[in-house]
């Protein structure tokens, strides 16, 4: 295999792992942080309807929905890692 192919495989694997980790963090931890947004002056009024948010488990959220959340986040990481590692996955 060429070094370009190896770099492309690394980009895809690292991006999808980062996407899965970020999705897990958003679902389980990020939902708990929503009440903190009330204290930010400019955007606090947008979240006034959220009274008692709480993080949920992946079983409650659903594995299918977790994948539908995490894979697009992983694709964002693909875009950035493609640019930094010069793998030319995306056209110029």
Secondary structure, DSSP 4 states (H G I P E B T S, - for coil): --HHHHHHHHHHHHHHHHHHHHHHHHHHTGGGGGGGGGGSTTTGGGGTT-SS-----HHHH-HHHHHHHHHHHHHHHHHHHHHHHT---S--
